[in-house]
Amino acid sequence: MKKPTNVKKTQSRFVTARLLVLCGVLLTLALFLFGSTVGGQFGVVQQMIMQSLGPIQGGASKLTNSFQAFAGDYLALWNIRDDNKQLRLKIVDYQQQLDQLREAYARNRYLENELAFKKVENFPALTARVVGKDPSFWFKTLIVDRGKNDGVIKGMVARTSLGVVGQVIQVSDNYAKILLTNAPSSAVDAMIQKNRVRGILKGAADKGYVLYYVLKNAEVEVGDRVVTAGVGGVFPSGIPLGTVSEVRSKRRGMFQEIEVAPVVDFGRLEMVFIDLSERQKIAEEMGITVPPAVD
């Protein structure tokens, strides 16, 4: 019968202790607040409370400041990243515009040089724009936007300000096909300009030309200019073809082996002049009547 009484006493003491602790805390807070309100000097209790809460408040303040600094830096970096992205896009756009302007300038200079050449030389010619290419090894050809309606006939010579491009081998109403002189199926009567030594210039595709049938006793050196010989009436005399790039003389045989570098860059042709100076002669040989050429 005594055990229940002891339990009740223990519970009562526990409750009383909790109430005393709570009252102490409340009293301490009340004293702290009262001292802060009246503006008096802190007492021992207040100093103890502040001593305990100070580090916590300092840590909380540092944490808050660090978070604010991090948030500010993060937002600043995000804005910089967005600005960099926009700047990169502008740089790409400006680069494209610059490339277009460079291309337009280069094309304008190219056309100016070609037209100036036509005026200076003052030979009858049709200006034709290159609209297609056939890169096959044996028959290297160009398609230009001039044809029968413009007075173009098979056999005419195409050239640029630099030299010979080729010969018209096929014609439709509005287009013509030109066999390039560097095609392996092409052959041109040529000569060394300085001493008038003649030979046959054959195409070697991307390697340029090879000049055949030049005797060993003929004086030929690297750098010599090679021009059309004018034999046969196909190519007028004196049009540049290339320059000698290598000369070889074998023990056997009568002739030298001469490699010639073209003066025309066949891979970059944009326009050509179709020479009309031999037009009537070619037409008479073919037995055809041609209408006047339209430039």
C-alpha positions in Angstrom: 0.0 0.0 0.0 3.0 2.3 0.4 4.3 2.0 -3.1 1.6 4.0 -4.8 2.1 6.8 -2.4 5.9 7.0 -3.2 5.1 7.1 -7.0 2.7 10.0 -6.5 5.3 11.8 -4.5 7.9 11.3 -7.2 5.6 12.6 -9.9 4.7 15.6 -7.8 8.3 16.5 -7.3 9.1 16.1 -11.0 6.2 18.4 -12.0 7.3 20.9 -9.3 10.9 20.9 -10.7 9.7 21.5 -14.2 7.5 24.4 -13.1 10.4 25.9 -11.2 12.7 25.7 -14.3 10.1 27.2 -16.5 9.5 30.0 -14.1 13.2 30.6 -13.9 13.5 30.9 -17.6 10.6 33.2 -17.8 12.0 35.3 -15.0 15.3 35.5 -16.7 13.8 36.6 -20.0 11.6 39.1 -18.2 14.7 40.6 -16.5 16.6 40.8 -19.7 13.7 42.5 -21.6 13.1 44.9 -18.7 16.8 45.9 -18.6 16.8 46.4 -22.4 13.6 48.5 -22.2 14.6 50.8 -19.4 18.1 51.2 -20.8 19.9 50.4 -17.6 23.1 48.6 -17.2 23.1 44.8 -17.6 23.1 42.7 -14.5 24.9 39.4 -14.0 22.0 37.4 -15.4 21.7 39.6 -18.5 25.4 39.4 -19.1 25.3 35.6 -18.8 22.4 35.5 -21.3 24.2 37.8 -23.7 27.4 35.8 -23.3 25.5 32.7 -24.3 23.5 34.2 -27.1 26.3 36.3 -28.6 28.2 33.5 -30.4 25.0 32.1 -31.7 23.9 35.5 -33.0 27.3 36.1 -34.5 27.3 32.8 -36.2 23.8 33.3 -37.5 24.8 36.8 -38.8 27.9 35.4 -40.6 25.8 32.6 -42.1 23.3 35.2 -43.3 25.9 37.4 -44.8 27.7 34.5 -46.5 24.4 33.3 -48.0 23.6 36.9 -49.2 27.1 37.2 -50.8 26.8 33.8 -52.4 23.4 34.6 -53.8 24.7 38.0 -55.1 27.7 36.3 -56.8 25.5 33.5 -58.2 23.1 36.0 -59.8 26.0 38.1 -61.1 27.6 35.0 -62.7 24.3 34.0 -64.2 23.9 37.4 -65.8 27.5 37.3 -67.1 26.9 33.9 -68.6 23.8 35.2 -70.3 25.7 38.2 -71.6 28.5 36.0 -72.9 26.0 33.8 -74.8 24.5 36.9 -76.4 28.0 38.2 -77.3 29.0 34.9 -78.9 25.9 34.9 -81.0 26.7 38.5 -82.2 30.3 37.5 -83.0 29.0 34.6 -85.1 26.6 36.9 -86.9 29.3 39.6 -87.5 31.7 36.9 -88.7 29.2 35.7 -91.3 28.6 39.3 -92.4 32.4 39.8 -92.7 32.8 36.6 -94.8 30.0 37.8 -97.1 31.6 41.2 -97.5 35.0 39.6 -98.2 33.5 37.3 -100.8 31.6 40.2 -102.5 34.8 42.3 -102.5 36.9 39.4 -104.0 34.3 38.7 -106.6 34.0 42.4 -107.5 37.8 42.7 -107.9 37.8 39.5 -110.1 35.1 40.8 -112.4 36.7 44.3 -112.6 40.0 42.7 -113.7 38.4 40.5 -116.3 36.3 43.4 -117.8 39.3 45.7 -117.8 41.3 43.0 -119.7 38.5 42.8 -122.3 38.5 46.6 -122.8 42.3 46.7 -123.1 42.6 43.8 -125.5 39.6 45.0 -127.5 38.9 41.6 -129.1 35.3 40.5 -130.0 34.1 38.2 -127.2 31.0 37.0 -125.3 31.1 37.2 -121.6 29.9 33.8 -120.2 29.2 32.8 -116.6 30.3 29.3 -115.4 27.2 27.4 -114.2 28.5 23.8 -114.0 31.5 21.6 -114.0 32.3 18.0 -115.0 35.2 16.8 -112.9 35.8 13.5 -114.7 39.5 12.8 -115.4 39.5 12.3 -119.1 36.9 14.9 -120.1 37.2 17.9 -117.8 34.5 20.4 -119.0 32.7 23.5 -118.0 29.1 24.5 -118.7 28.5 28.2 -119.4 25.3 30.2 -119.9 25.8 31.1 -123.5 24.6 29.1 -126.5 23.3 29.1 -130.1 20.9 32.0 -129.3 24.0 34.1 -128.4 25.9 33.1 -131.5 28.2 30.5 -129.9 29.3 27.7 -132.2 31.4 24.5 -131.7 35.1 25.1 -132.0 35.3 28.6 -130.4 38.0 29.3 -127.9 37.3 30.3 -124.3 39.8 32.3 -122.3 40.3 34.6 -119.4 42.6 37.6 -118.7 45.3 35.0 -117.7 45.2 32.7 -120.7 43.4 29.9 -122.5 40.7 28.0 -120.8 39.5 25.6 -123.5 37.4 25.0 -126.6 33.7 24.8 -127.1 32.8 21.2 -127.9 29.0 21.2 -127.6 26.3 23.8 -127.9 22.6 24.0 -127.1 20.2 27.0 -127.4 21.3 28.7 -124.2 24.3 26.8 -122.9 27.7 25.6 -124.2 30.1 22.9 -123.0 33.8 23.8 -122.9 36.6 21.2 -122.9 39.4 22.4 -120.6 42.9 22.5 -122.0 44.2 20.6 -118.9 41.9 17.6 -119.8 43.9 14.5 -120.9 41.8 14.4 -124.1 42.9 17.9 -125.0 45.8 18.9 -127.3 47.0 22.4 -128.3 49.7 23.5 -130.7 52.1 25.4 -128.4 55.5 27.0 -128.4 58.2 28.3 -126.1 57.7 32.1 -126.3 61.4 33.1 -126.1 62.7 31.0 -128.9 59.5 30.0 -130.8 60.3 26.2 -130.3 57.0 24.3 -131.0 55.4 21.3 -129.5 52.1 19.7 -128.6 50.7 20.6 -125.2 48.5 17.9 -123.7 46.5 18.1 -120.6 47.6 16.2 -117.5 44.5 16.9 -115.3 45.5 18.3 -111.9 49.2 18.0 -112.8 48.8 20.7 -115.4 50.3 20.1 -118.9 53.0 18.1 -120.6 54.7 19.6 -123.7 55.6 16.9 -126.2 57.9 16.7 -129.3 60.4 19.3 -128.3 63.9 18.2 -129.5 66.7 17.7 -127.0 68.9 20.4 -128.6 66.2 23.0 -128.0 67.0 25.4 -125.2 64.2 25.1 -122.6 64.5 26.3 -119.0 62.2 26.3 -115.9 60.2 29.5 -115.9 59.9 29.8 -119.7 56.5 31.0 -120.9 54.4 28.7 -123.1 51.9 30.2 -125.5 49.6 29.1 -128.3 51.4 28.6 -131.7 48.4 29.6 -133.8 48.8 26.5 -136.0 45.6 25.2 -137.6 43.5 28.3 -136.9 41.8 27.0 -133.7 43.7 29.0 -131.1 45.0 32.5 -132.1 48.8 32.8 -131.7 50.4 34.1 -128.6 47.7 33.4 -125.9 49.4 32.3 -122.6 49.1 28.7 -121.6 51.5 28.2 -118.8 55.2 28.3 -117.6 57.7 25.5 -117.7 57.9 23.8 -114.3 60.3 20.9 -115.0 62.6 19.8 -117.8 63.9 16.2 -118.2 66.1 14.8 -120.9 66.4 11.0 -121.1 69.3 9.1 -122.6 67.1 7.4 -125.1 64.8 9.2 -127.6 64.9 12.5 -129.5 62.7 14.6 -127.3 62.7 16.3 -123.9 60.0 15.7 -121.3 58.6 19.1 -120.3 56.1 19.8 -117.6 54.1 23.0 -117.8 52.1 24.7 -115.0 48.9 26.4 -116.2 48.5 30.1 -115.9 44.8 29.6 -115.4 43.4 28.3 -112.1 40.8 25.9 -113.5 39.3 25.2 -110.0 38.3 28.9 -109.4 36.8 29.9 -112.8 33.6 32.0 -112.5 33.4 33.6 -115.9 35.1 33.2 -119.3 35.3 35.1 -122.6 34.3 33.2 -125.7 36.5 34.5 -128.4 34.5 35.6 -131.5 37.5 36.6 -133.7 37.6 33.2 -135.5 33.8 32.7 -135.5 33.2 33.4 -139.2 36.2 31.2 -140.3 35.0 28.3 -138.1 31.4 28.6 -139.4 32.7 28.5 -143.1 34.8 25.5 -142.4 31.8 23.8 -140.8 29.5 24.9 -143.7 27.0 26.6 -141.5 25.4 30.1 -141.3 25.4 31.7 -137.9 23.4 34.7 -136.6 25.1 37.8 -135.2 26.5 37.3 -131.8 24.7 38.9 -128.9 26.9 40.2 -126.0 
